[in-house]
């Protein structure tokens, strides 16, 4: 139905008839406004669809680091399906190292600051080394209690390979020029 402002309203209707001697004597009915519930369900479906269709890795874990959700991008990049991961601890199948910090330091920062952002390194199911630009954040409930963690990451492995190759090429040509017996003039134009 529509309210007086033209907004959709959703109702759950239940009716039960009382029959005596084969005749309907009276009807008892209830109507419950379920608009908020319906809107919340639609929002959950929408957010779930977004999570599945983004190209970034999105993984949520409970406070004991058991995987709760695992999107399609996580499956494609890490090589493990959601069915294989949900309910398991992430480190059972993937071992991560973190940029410039040890694993204990990572967990200490996450506990004290509530989040960490940087590069993480792992090897996927197929043996491919990965560099992931990742943000790991605590999830807290309305009472401020820790309920879990969410990780959002992007595979930057190819970008890092290209940057390393450019660095090596630049170093090679700088050394070539520096050690050349011929006169070499380098200009910016």
N, C-alpha and C positions, 0 to 999 in steps of 0.2 A: 504494500500500500504506500501511498504518498502522504507525508504530513502536510500541514498548511503552508509550508515553505517550499513544497515540491521535492523534498528529500525522500529517498527511499526509506521505508520502515519495514522491518521483517518481523513476522509473528509466527508463533507456533500455536496451532489450533488443535484442540482435542475435543471430541464430542462422543458422548455415550448415550445411547437411547435405552429407555426402560420399556420393556415389552411385557404386557400382561394379556393373557388370553389371545395371543397372536396379534395384538394391536399395539402400536406405539403410543404409550401413554404420555411420556415426557422425555425431554432431552436435557442432559446435563452437559455443559461445555465450559471450557477454559480457554483463555487466550493469554499468551505470554509474549511480551515484547523481547525479541532476541536480536535486535538491531546491533547492539554493541558486540555481542558474541560473533555475529555474522561478519561484521566489519573487521574484528580481530582475526578471524579465520582467513578472510581475504588478504589481510596484510601479511599474515604468516605465509600463505601460499605465494604471494608476490615476492617476499624476501627470499623464500626458498628457491624460487625460479631465478632470481637474480644471482644468488650464490652459486647455483649450478651452471649458469651461463657466462660468468665472467672468466677472463683468461688468467686471472691471478689465482694463486693457490690459497684456499681458505680452509683451515683445519681448526676445529674446536676440540678442547680436551677438558675433562673434569679436573677437580683439584688434585687428583692423584695421577694426572697425566694420561688417563685412558682416553682414547680418541672417541669423541661423541659424534662429530660430523666431519665429512671428508668430501670435498667437492670434486667435480669432474676434472678440473685442471690439476688438482693434487694427484689424482689417479693417472692422468696422462704423463705428468712430469716425473713422479716418483716410481711409477710402474706397478702400484698396488691398488686394487679396487677398494671401494668403500666397504664392501662385505668382508674383505680381508683385514681391514684396519679397525673398524668400529668395535669398541670394547677392548682393544689391545693397547698396550703402552707403545707410544711412537718409537721409542728407542729399541724395541724388540726387533724391528725390521729396518730402521734407518738410524744410523749413528751420525750425529751432527757435531761439527767443530765450529767455533765461533770466531769471528774476526777480532784479533788482538786480545782475546780473553780466554781463560780456561772455562771448562764446563761449570766448575763450582762458582766461579766469578759470575758467569751468566745467570745462574739460578739465584745468586745473592742479589744481583742488580734487579732481577725480575721481582724478587720478594720485597726489596726496599723501595724501589722506584715505581713499581707497578707495570713497567714496560721496558722493552729493550728493542733497539733498531740497529741493524747492521747486516753484514754479510755472514751467511752460514754456509758451510761446506759439507756435502755428503756425497754418497754414491748411490745411484738409483738401482732398482732391481736388476737392470740389464748391464750393470757395471760402468755406466756413464758417470763421470765426475760432474757434480753440479755445484754452481755458485748461485745461491739464492739471496736476493735482497729481501730481508724479512723484518716484520714488526711483530713482536709477541707482546700481548697485553693481558693483564689480569681481567677477569670478569667478576664483578661484585654485584650482589643483590641489593635490594632497596635498604637493607639494614647494614650495608657496608661489609658483609661477610664474603670472603672469597668463595666463588662457586666453580671457577675454572679459568681457562685461558683460551685466547683465540690468536691464531697465527695467520698473518696475511703476507704472502710473498710473491715474488716475481723471479723467474729463472733468468739470470743475467749471464749464464755460462758463455754463450756465444759472444756477447759484448766483451767480456773479460778476455776471451781468446783473441779477438780482433785487436783490443788495446795492447795486449802483450806482443802480438806480432808487429804492430806499428812501432812499439818501443824498441823491439829488436832490430827492425829495419832502420830506424833512425840511428841507433847505435852503430849498426854496420856501416852506414854511409858516412857518419861522422868519423869513424875510425879509418875508413877508406880514404877520405879527404885528408885527414890529419897525417896519414902515413904515405901519402902520394908524393912521388918525386917530381911530378908535374905541377906547374903553377895552377892553382884553382882559385877562382874568384867566386864568392857566394854573395848574391845580392837578394834583396827582398822583392824586387820587381824585375 
